[in-house]
Amino acid sequence: MKNDIVFDLIKSMTQAEKRYFKRHATLHSEKKENKYVRLFDLMAGQNEFIRSALEKSMDLPNFAQEKRHLYTRLLASLSAFRRGASVDERIGTMLNNHRILRQKGARSYAAKELKRAKKLAEDTERYHDLIKISQMETSMYRDETNLKLLEDHLGERAQLLHLSTASMQLDIEFEIEYLNMVKWNKEIEVVRTPEEAAALDKIIEKPIFYLKEESLSSKSKIYKHYIMGLFHFFKNDFTNSGIEFEKQLAIFTKFPHNREMNPTLFLRSLGNQCLLSSKRKRHLQFNEDMETIKLYEPPTSEGIRYRHYLIHMLEIMTLVDQNDFSGAVDLIESKQEHLQLHSEANNMWYIEWMYVCFNTASAYIGIGDYQQALRYLNEFLNTADPRLKQDTYCIARVINLLLHFELDNRDLLEHQLESTKRYLKSRKRLFKFERAVLQFIRKSLNETTAGNSGPFRWLKKELAQIQKDPLEKNVFAYFNFMPWLDRKVD
């Protein structure tokens, strides 16, 4: 499907933005009917952009020109709709008022506007705005005859510049480490090797992580606790990970301007806390966290769509974590409205999409529907980028073997077994767990006695030992193999 910026813009608008556009169009035109408004209605009614259908309905000799006009009116309407909504715009308005009043000779009123802007910038930690406001204050004081006021201001300005630049420097350093951790989060799910553990430790050994909390801006604190939350999550330490994400959300609550500045990170943080509540078996807290996510209204239509998908993911994951596989399957099959979102999610929310694929396959394995489980696992293997969440992709290939084993695809399994082993070796991801499963498959293929539970008992014993290894046990964060083995042995 060909992308079109006007169509995409219309589809991204909230209902409130669409209503405002209609009113905005009426106010700014003397005509009873605007062609560009009719074009807007037609495009809003399309599920996908089909230019030929629009041209036929509009019957315009200058369709491209009218579409361009619609584009400019959409931007003007959205700009007017959002005017004054953000802190940046409010500060900008105050500074513009200051300039106008100063030009008109209303010095005292101009000073009040500047003072208001400074207060808002201080409250919301807009250090770059504080520096700009300080420069404007200097210009204002230069015009005064009171040299003492100018001298005091210059002293205050020197201190403000020092504190602001130091805070901005720390914000940048924490943001760099945050991006490093985001990169880690794209590449791995949990630590599997001593080398990975050591590399992870190096991140939080940096001096900035030992600074006192009171010396950090709220933005730096949010980044710090997010980094620490992921650090513990990678090490399969859900308790400390949950504590860090709770601290992060407490800062969002105390300094709400950060929600406006980074609504996606705020929503992800809510999702992380909810996920950790489920992992820690804190079911009442999980329900409260889910309610918080449902009540949160993201400022963009994409944010709203992400929230829907996040809720869907969390609901499936917690049911699978509770071994309520039938409940998870019922949820998956009853939420058909999420199918369209799911088909797009791997391009927009890769990690969440991965969790949905994995947990959907886990749910069907849990009820013994291996054909459906294979369908969802193949969707993941055929679509996923092997460079992202490498362990997840490797474990998916191992589970793929188990599903073919359950479906008695013996001819295919022989080939898949060797192919998977070569792949894991090439990726240096052939650990104790992977070796045990591959050995189990080989044992089972060589087994001549039908219904012999010996290989299953052997694998269960091996995995029980593997669960005691601090690094190897992390593999069970992907998929809990023990309930499946329990059913086979019993």
C-alpha positions as CSV (number, residue, x, y, z in Angstrom):
1,M,0.0,0.0,0.0
2,K,1.4,3.4,-1.1
3,N,1.9,5.9,1.8
4,D,0.3,9.3,1.5
5,I,1.1,12.0,4.0
6,V,-2.4,13.6,3.9
7,F,-4.2,10.3,4.4
8,D,-1.8,9.3,7.2
9,L,-2.2,12.6,8.9
10,I,-6.0,12.3,8.8
11,K,-5.9,8.7,10.2
12,S,-3.6,9.8,13.0
13,M,-6.1,12.5,14.2
14,T,-8.2,12.1,17.3
15,Q,-12.0,12.6,17.2
16,A,-11.5,15.9,19.0
17,E,-8.9,17.1,16.4
18,K,-11.3,16.1,13.6
19,R,-14.2,18.1,15.1
20,Y,-11.9,21.1,15.6
21,F,-10.7,20.9,12.0
22,K,-14.4,21.1,10.8
23,R,-15.1,24.1,13.0
24,H,-11.8,25.7,12.0
25,A,-12.6,25.3,8.3
26,T,-16.0,26.9,8.8
27,L,-14.6,29.9,10.6
28,H,-11.9,30.5,8.0
29,S,-14.1,30.4,4.9
30,E,-17.1,32.3,3.6
31,K,-18.2,29.4,1.4
32,K,-21.0,27.1,2.7
33,E,-19.1,24.1,1.4
34,N,-15.4,23.7,1.1
35,K,-14.0,21.3,-1.4
36,Y,-11.1,20.5,0.8
37,V,-13.5,19.6,3.7
38,R,-15.4,17.3,1.4
39,L,-12.0,15.7,0.4
40,F,-11.2,15.4,4.1
41,D,-14.5,13.5,4.7
42,L,-13.8,11.1,1.8
43,M,-10.3,10.4,2.9
44,A,-11.4,9.9,6.5
45,G,-13.9,7.3,5.3
46,Q,-11.3,5.2,3.4
47,N,-9.6,2.3,5.1
48,E,-6.6,2.7,2.7
49,F,-5.6,5.5,0.4
50,I,-7.1,5.0,-3.1
51,R,-6.5,8.1,-5.2
52,S,-8.5,7.0,-8.2
53,A,-11.7,6.6,-6.0
54,L,-11.2,10.0,-4.5
55,E,-10.6,11.6,-8.0
56,K,-13.8,10.0,-9.3
57,S,-15.9,11.1,-6.3
58,M,-14.5,14.7,-6.3
59,D,-14.5,15.1,-10.1
60,L,-11.9,17.9,-9.9
61,P,-9.5,19.0,-12.7
62,N,-7.0,20.1,-10.0
63,F,-7.2,17.3,-7.5
64,A,-3.5,17.5,-6.5
65,Q,-3.8,21.2,-5.8
66,E,-6.9,20.7,-3.7
67,K,-5.2,17.9,-1.7
68,R,-2.2,20.2,-1.1
69,H,-4.6,22.9,0.1
70,L,-6.2,20.3,2.5
71,Y,-2.7,19.5,3.8
72,T,-1.9,23.1,4.7
73,R,-5.3,23.6,6.3
74,L,-4.8,20.4,8.4
75,L,-1.5,21.7,9.7
76,A,-3.0,25.1,10.5
77,S,-5.9,23.4,12.3
78,L,-3.7,21.1,14.3
79,S,-1.4,24.0,15.2
80,A,-4.3,26.0,16.5
81,F,-5.8,23.1,18.3
82,R,-2.6,22.5,20.2
83,R,-1.7,26.2,20.8
84,G,-0.8,26.8,24.4
85,A,-1.2,23.2,25.4
86,S,2.5,22.4,25.9
87,V,4.9,24.0,28.4
88,D,7.2,25.0,25.5
89,E,4.4,26.9,23.8
90,R,3.3,28.6,27.1
91,I,6.8,29.8,27.7
92,G,7.1,30.9,24.1
93,T,3.9,32.9,24.4
94,M,5.1,34.6,27.6
95,L,8.4,35.5,26.0
96,N,6.6,36.9,22.9
97,N,4.3,38.9,25.2
98,H,7.4,40.3,27.0
99,R,9.0,41.4,23.7
100,I,5.7,43.1,22.6
101,L,5.2,44.9,25.9
102,R,8.8,46.0,26.0
103,Q,8.6,47.4,22.5
104,K,5.5,49.3,23.5
105,G,7.3,50.8,26.5
106,A,5.3,48.9,29.1
107,R,8.4,47.9,31.0
108,S,6.9,46.8,34.3
109,Y,4.3,44.5,32.5
110,A,7.1,43.2,30.3
111,A,9.1,42.3,33.4
112,K,6.1,40.4,34.8
113,E,5.8,38.3,31.7
114,L,9.5,37.4,31.9
115,K,9.2,36.6,35.6
116,R,6.2,34.2,34.8
117,A,8.2,32.5,32.0
118,K,11.2,32.1,34.3
119,K,9.0,30.6,37.1
120,L,7.5,28.1,34.7
121,A,10.9,27.2,33.2
122,E,12.3,26.6,36.7
123,D,9.3,24.4,37.7
124,T,9.6,22.3,34.6
125,E,13.5,22.2,34.5
126,R,13.7,23.9,31.0
127,Y,17.4,24.7,31.4
128,H,17.8,25.9,27.9
129,D,14.9,28.3,28.3
130,L,16.3,29.5,31.6
131,I,19.5,30.5,29.9
132,K,17.6,32.3,27.2
133,I,15.4,34.1,29.8
134,S,18.6,35.1,31.7
135,Q,19.9,36.7,28.6
136,M,16.7,38.7,28.1
137,E,16.9,39.7,31.8
138,T,20.4,41.0,31.2
139,S,19.2,43.1,28.2
140,M,16.3,44.5,30.4
141,Y,18.6,45.4,33.3
142,R,21.1,47.1,30.9
143,D,18.4,49.7,30.2
144,E,18.0,50.5,33.9
145,T,19.9,53.1,35.8
146,N,20.2,51.0,39.0
147,L,23.7,49.5,38.7
148,K,23.2,47.5,41.9
149,L,20.3,45.6,40.3
150,L,22.5,44.9,37.3
151,E,25.4,43.7,39.4
152,D,23.1,41.4,41.5
153,H,21.6,40.0,38.3
154,L,25.0,39.3,36.8
155,G,26.0,37.3,39.9
156,E,22.7,35.3,39.8
157,R,23.2,34.8,36.0
158,A,26.7,33.3,36.5
159,Q,25.3,30.9,39.1
160,L,22.3,30.0,36.9
161,L,24.5,29.3,33.9
162,H,26.7,27.1,36.0
163,L,23.8,25.0,37.5
164,S,21.9,24.9,34.2
165,T,24.9,23.7,32.1
166,A,25.8,21.1,34.8
167,S,22.3,19.8,34.8
168,M,22.0,19.7,31.0
169,Q,25.4,17.8,30.9
170,L,24.1,15.2,33.4
171,D,20.8,14.9,31.4
172,I,22.9,14.2,28.3
173,E,25.1,11.6,30.0
174,F,22.1,9.8,31.4
175,E,20.3,9.9,28.1
176,I,23.3,8.3,26.4
177,E,23.3,5.5,29.0
178,Y,19.6,5.2,28.5
179,L,20.0,4.7,24.8
180,N,22.8,2.2,25.4
181,M,20.3,0.2,27.6
182,V,17.6,0.6,24.9
183,K,20.1,-0.9,22.5
184,W,20.7,-3.8,24.9
185,N,16.9,-4.3,25.3
186,K,16.6,-4.6,21.5
187,E,19.4,-7.2,21.3
188,I,18.9,-9.5,24.4
189,E,16.0,-10.5,26.7
190,V,18.1,-11.9,29.6
191,V,21.8,-12.3,30.3
192,R,23.0,-15.8,29.3
193,T,26.9,-15.5,29.5
194,P,29.5,-14.1,32.0
195,E,30.7,-11.8,29.3
196,E,27.2,-10.3,28.9
197,A,26.9,-9.9,32.7
198,A,30.3,-8.2,32.9
199,A,29.4,-5.8,30.0
200,L,26.1,-5.0,31.7
201,D,27.9,-4.3,35.0
202,K,30.2,-1.8,33.3
203,I,27.2,0.4,32.4
204,I,26.1,1.0,36.0
205,E,29.7,1.2,37.4
206,K,30.0,4.7,35.8
207,P,30.3,7.6,38.3
208,I,26.9,9.2,37.4
209,F,25.1,6.3,38.9
210,Y,26.6,7.1,42.3
211,L,25.6,10.7,42.4
212,K,23.1,11.8,45.1
213,E,19.5,11.9,43.9
214,E,19.1,15.5,45.0
215,S,21.8,16.6,42.5
216,L,19.9,15.2,39.6
217,S,17.0,16.6,37.5
218,S,13.8,14.7,37.4
219,K,14.6,13.8,33.8
220,S,18.0,12.3,34.9
221,K,16.3,10.4,37.7
222,I,13.7,8.9,35.3
223,Y,16.5,7.7,33.0
224,K,18.5,6.4,35.9
225,H,15.7,4.2,37.4
226,Y,14.7,3.0,33.9
227,I,18.3,1.9,33.3
228,M,18.5,0.2,36.7
229,G,15.1,-1.4,36.1
230,L,16.3,-3.0,32.9
231,F,19.6,-3.9,34.4
232,H,17.9,-6.1,37.0
233,F,15.4,-7.4,34.5
234,F,18.2,-8.6,32.2
235,K,19.6,-10.5,35.2
236,N,16.1,-12.1,35.9
237,D,15.9,-10.2,39.2
238,F,12.3,-9.2,39.0
239,T,12.1,-7.9,42.6
240,N,14.7,-5.2,42.2
241,S,13.6,-4.5,38.7
242,G,10.1,-3.8,39.9
243,I,11.4,-1.6,42.7
244,E,13.3,0.6,40.2
245,F,10.3,1.0,37.9
246,E,8.1,1.9,40.9
247,K,10.7,4.7,41.8
248,Q,10.6,5.9,38.2
249,L,6.8,6.2,38.2
250,A,6.9,8.0,41.5
251,I,9.1,10.7,39.8
252,F,6.7,10.9,36.9
253,T,3.9,11.6,39.5
254,K,5.9,14.2,41.4
255,F,7.1,16.0,38.3
256,P,4.2,15.6,35.8
257,H,5.8,17.8,33.2
258,N,7.9,14.8,32.2
259,R,4.7,13.0,31.0
260,E,4.2,15.8,28.5
261,M,7.8,15.7,27.4
262,N,7.9,11.9,27.0
263,P,4.5,10.3,27.0
264,T,5.7,7.2,25.3
265,L,8.3,6.5,28.0
266,F,5.7,7.2,30.6
267,L,3.3,4.6,29.1
268,R,6.2,2.1,28.7
269,S,7.0,2.6,32.4
270,L,3.4,1.9,33.3
271,G,3.6,-1.3,31.2
272,N,6.9,-2.3,32.8
273,Q,5.5,-1.9,36.3
274,C,2.5,-3.9,35.4
275,L,4.6,-6.7,33.8
276,L,6.8,-6.8,36.9
277,S,3.8,-7.0,39.2
278,S,2.7,-10.1,37.2
279,K,6.2,-11.6,37.3
280,R,6.3,-11.0,41.1
281,K,2.9,-12.7,41.6
282,R,1.5,-9.4,43.0
283,H,-2.0,-9.9,41.5
284,L,-3.8,-7.1,43.3
285,Q,-1.1,-4.7,42.3
286,F,-1.2,-6.0,38.7
287,N,-4.9,-5.2,38.6
288,E,-4.4,-1.7,39.9
289,D,-1.5,-1.1,37.4
290,M,-3.7,-2.3,34.5
291,E,-6.5,0.1,35.6
292,T,-3.9,2.9,35.6
293,I,-2.9,2.1,32.0
294,K,-6.5,1.9,30.9
295,L,-7.3,5.3,32.4
296,Y,-4.3,7.0,30.9
297,E,-5.1,9.1,27.8
298,P,-2.1,9.3,25.5
299,P,-1.9,12.7,23.7
300,T,-1.7,11.1,20.2
301,S,-3.7,8.6,18.3
302,E,-0.6,6.4,17.8
303,G,-0.2,6.5,21.6
304,I,-3.8,5.3,22.0
305,R,-3.2,2.5,19.6
306,Y,0.0,1.5,21.5
307,R,-1.9,1.5,24.8
308,H,-4.5,-0.9,23.3
309,Y,-1.8,-3.3,22.1
310,L,0.1,-3.0,25.4
311,I,-3.0,-3.9,27.4
312,H,-3.6,-6.9,25.0
313,M,0.0,-8.1,25.5
314,L,-0.1,-7.8,29.3
315,E,-3.4,-9.6,29.6
316,I,-2.0,-12.6,27.6
317,M,1.3,-12.6,29.4
318,T,-0.2,-12.7,32.9
319,L,-2.6,-15.5,32.0
320,V,0.3,-17.5,30.6
321,D,2.4,-16.7,33.7
322,Q,-0.4,-18.1,35.8
323,N,-0.6,-21.3,33.7
324,D,-4.2,-20.3,32.7
325,F,-3.6,-21.4,29.1
326,S,-7.3,-21.9,28.3
327,G,-8.0,-18.3,29.6
328,A,-5.2,-17.0,27.4
329,V,-6.5,-18.8,24.3
330,D,-10.1,-17.5,25.0
331,L,-8.7,-14.0,25.2
332,I,-6.7,-14.3,22.0
333,E,-9.6,-15.7,20.0
334,S,-12.1,-13.2,21.4
335,K,-10.1,-10.1,20.6
336,Q,-10.4,-10.1,16.9
337,E,-10.0,-6.3,16.8
338,H,-6.4,-6.7,17.8
339,L,-5.5,-8.7,14.7
340,Q,-5.0,-5.6,12.6
341,L,-2.9,-4.0,15.3
342,H,-0.9,-7.2,15.6
343,S,-0.2,-7.3,11.9
344,E,1.4,-3.8,12.1
345,A,3.0,-4.2,15.5
346,N,6.3,-5.7,14.5
347,N,7.3,-2.5,12.7
348,M,6.2,-0.2,15.4
349,W,6.5,-2.0,18.8
350,Y,8.8,-4.9,18.1
351,I,9.4,-6.0,21.7
352,E,5.7,-6.0,22.5
353,W,4.9,-7.9,19.3
354,M,7.5,-10.5,20.2
355,Y,5.9,-11.0,23.6
356,V,2.5,-11.5,22.0
357,C,3.8,-14.0,19.5
358,F,5.7,-16.0,22.1
359,N,3.0,-16.0,24.7
360,T,0.3,-16.8,22.2
361,A,2.4,-19.9,21.1
362,S,2.9,-20.7,24.8
363,A,-0.9,-20.6,25.4
364,Y,-1.6,-23.0,22.6
365,I,1.2,-25.3,23.7
366,G,-0.4,-25.2,27.2
367,I,-3.7,-26.6,25.9
368,G,-2.0,-29.1,23.6
369,D,-2.9,-27.4,20.3
370,Y,0.5,-27.7,18.8
371,Q,-0.6,-26.9,15.2
372,Q,-1.8,-23.5,16.3
373,A,1.3,-22.9,18.4
374,L,3.4,-23.7,15.4
375,R,1.4,-21.3,13.3
376,Y,2.2,-18.4,15.7
377,L,5.8,-19.4,16.2
378,N,6.3,-19.6,12.5
379,E,4.9,-16.1,12.2
380,F,7.6,-14.9,14.6
381,L,10.4,-16.9,13.0
382,N,9.4,-15.7,9.4
383,T,9.0,-12.1,10.4
384,A,11.4,-11.4,13.2
385,D,14.8,-9.8,12.7
386,P,17.4,-12.4,14.1
387,R,19.6,-9.5,15.2
388,L,17.0,-8.2,17.6
389,K,16.4,-10.1,20.8
390,Q,18.8,-12.8,19.6
391,D,18.2,-15.2,22.4
392,T,14.4,-15.0,21.8
393,Y,14.9,-16.0,18.2
394,C,17.3,-18.8,19.1
395,I,14.8,-20.2,21.8
396,A,12.0,-19.9,19.2
397,R,14.0,-22.2,16.9
398,V,14.4,-24.7,19.8
399,I,10.7,-24.6,20.6
400,N,10.0,-25.1,16.9
401,L,11.8,-28.4,17.2
402,L,9.7,-29.5,20.1
403,L,6.5,-28.6,18.2
404,H,7.5,-30.6,15.2
405,F,8.3,-33.4,17.6
406,E,4.8,-33.2,19.1
407,L,3.3,-33.2,15.6
408,D,5.4,-36.3,14.7
409,N,7.0,-34.5,11.7
410,R,10.0,-36.9,11.9
411,D,11.3,-36.4,8.4
412,L,11.3,-32.7,8.8
413,L,12.7,-32.9,12.3
414,E,15.9,-34.7,11.2
415,H,16.8,-31.8,8.9
416,Q,15.6,-29.1,11.4
417,L,17.6,-30.6,14.2
418,E,20.9,-30.2,12.3
419,S,20.0,-26.9,10.9
420,T,19.1,-25.5,14.4
421,K,22.3,-26.9,15.9
422,R,24.4,-25.2,13.2
423,Y,22.6,-21.9,13.6
424,L,23.0,-21.9,17.4
425,K,26.7,-22.7,17.0
426,S,27.2,-19.9,14.5
427,R,25.5,-17.4,16.9
428,K,27.5,-18.8,19.9
429,R,24.2,-19.5,21.7
430,L,24.5,-23.2,22.2
431,F,24.3,-23.4,26.0
432,K,23.4,-26.2,28.5
433,F,19.7,-25.7,27.9
434,E,19.9,-25.8,24.1
435,R,22.2,-28.8,24.2
436,A,19.8,-30.7,26.5
437,V,16.8,-30.1,24.3
438,L,18.8,-31.1,21.1
439,Q,20.0,-34.2,22.9
440,F,16.4,-35.0,24.0
441,I,15.2,-34.7,20.4
442,R,18.0,-37.0,19.2
443,K,17.2,-39.5,21.9
444,S,13.5,-39.4,21.0
445,L,14.2,-39.9,17.3
446,N,16.3,-43.0,18.1
447,E,13.7,-44.4,20.5
448,T,12.0,-47.5,19.2
449,T,9.5,-48.1,22.0
450,A,6.3,-46.2,21.5
451,G,5.0,-44.3,24.5
452,N,8.3,-44.5,26.4
453,S,8.5,-41.6,28.8
454,G,12.2,-42.2,29.4
455,P,13.5,-39.3,27.3
456,F,11.0,-36.9,28.9
457,R,12.1,-38.0,32.4
458,W,15.7,-37.5,31.4
459,L,15.0,-34.0,30.0
460,K,13.0,-33.0,33.1
461,K,15.9,-34.0,35.3
462,E,18.4,-32.1,33.1
463,L,16.3,-28.9,33.1
464,A,15.8,-29.1,36.9
465,Q,19.6,-29.0,37.2
466,I,19.9,-26.2,34.7
467,Q,17.4,-24.1,36.7
468,K,19.9,-24.0,39.5
469,D,22.5,-22.3,37.3
470,P,22.4,-18.5,37.9
471,L,22.7,-17.7,34.1
472,E,21.2,-20.8,32.5
473,K,18.0,-20.5,34.6
474,N,17.3,-17.2,32.8
475,V,16.2,-19.1,29.7
476,F,12.9,-20.0,31.5
477,A,12.0,-16.3,31.3
478,Y,11.1,-17.0,27.6
479,F,9.0,-20.1,28.1
480,N,8.3,-22.3,31.1
481,F,9.0,-25.8,29.8
482,M,8.3,-27.6,33.1
483,P,4.4,-27.7,32.9
484,W,4.8,-29.3,29.4
485,L,7.2,-31.9,30.8
486,D,5.1,-32.6,33.9
487,R,2.2,-33.5,31.6
488,K,4.4,-35.8,29.5
489,V,5.9,-37.6,32.5
490,D,2.6,-37.9,34.4
